[in-house]
Amino acid sequence: MNSYEKFHNKILDDVDAGRKVSPVKAIRAFCLECVGYNSEEVKECTANNQKNTRCPLFRFRFGKTGFHKTLKTSPATPTIGGLGK
């Protein structure tokens, strides 16, 4: 059992025990199971490129949706004596 299969099983155990599981983790666990617990295969997933196979989770498989902009850090705020504003 590799670490990805352990991750998948932990998510299932959490669900079975009634603990909260984030949708992102649940989707990741599903994708890992789908490709035989190989993270490289998740990256190379073609489920959305095939005519008869379209996966509704495809765009979420890395824990990102594309709906939110990435937060960019602003330039450091000048400080006086290193104490902030």
C-alpha positions in Angstrom: 0.0 0.0 0.0 1.6 3.3 -1.1 1.2 6.7 0.6 -1.6 7.7 -1.8 -3.6 4.6 -1.1 -3.2 5.3 2.7 -4.4 8.9 2.1 -7.4 7.6 0.2 -8.2 5.1 3.0 -7.8 7.8 5.7 -10.4 10.0 3.8 -12.8 7.0 3.7 -12.3 6.3 7.4 -12.9 10.0 8.2 -16.2 9.9 6.2 -17.3 6.6 7.8 -16.6 8.1 11.3 -18.7 11.1 10.5 -15.7 13.5 10.6 -15.7 16.5 8.2 -13.7 16.0 5.0 -13.0 18.9 2.7 -14.3 18.6 -0.8 -10.8 19.2 -2.2 -9.5 16.2 -0.2 -12.4 14.0 -1.2 -11.9 14.9 -4.9 -8.2 14.1 -4.6 -8.9 10.8 -3.0 -11.4 10.0 -5.8 -8.9 10.9 -8.5 -6.2 8.8 -6.9 -8.5 5.8 -6.7 -9.5 6.3 -10.3 -5.9 6.1 -11.6 -4.6 3.3 -9.3 -3.2 5.5 -6.6 -0.5 7.0 -8.9 -0.2 10.8 -8.5 1.6 11.1 -11.8 -1.4 9.6 -13.5 -3.6 12.2 -11.9 -1.5 14.8 -13.6 -1.7 13.0 -16.9 -5.5 12.3 -16.6 -7.2 12.3 -19.9 -10.8 11.7 -18.6 -11.8 15.1 -19.9 -10.3 14.7 -23.3 -12.1 11.6 -24.4 -15.3 11.7 -26.4 -17.3 9.3 -24.2 -15.6 9.9 -20.9 -16.0 13.3 -19.3 -15.2 13.6 -15.6 -17.0 16.5 -13.8 -14.1 16.5 -11.2 -11.4 16.9 -13.8 -10.8 20.6 -13.3 -10.7 20.1 -9.5 -8.2 17.3 -9.3 -5.3 19.4 -8.0 -7.3 21.2 -5.4 -7.8 24.3 -7.5 -10.9 25.4 -9.3 -9.8 28.3 -11.5 -12.6 30.3 -10.0 -10.4 32.2 -7.6 -7.5 34.4 -8.3 -4.2 33.6 -6.7 -3.4 35.9 -3.9 -0.2 37.8 -4.6 1.9 39.2 -1.9 2.3 42.9 -2.0 5.7 44.5 -1.7 6.9 44.8 1.9 5.4 47.6 3.8 8.2 50.0 4.9 8.8 49.8 8.6 10.5 52.0 11.2 13.0 50.1 13.2 11.5 46.7 12.0 8.4 47.2 14.2 5.9 47.7 11.4 3.8 50.8 10.9 
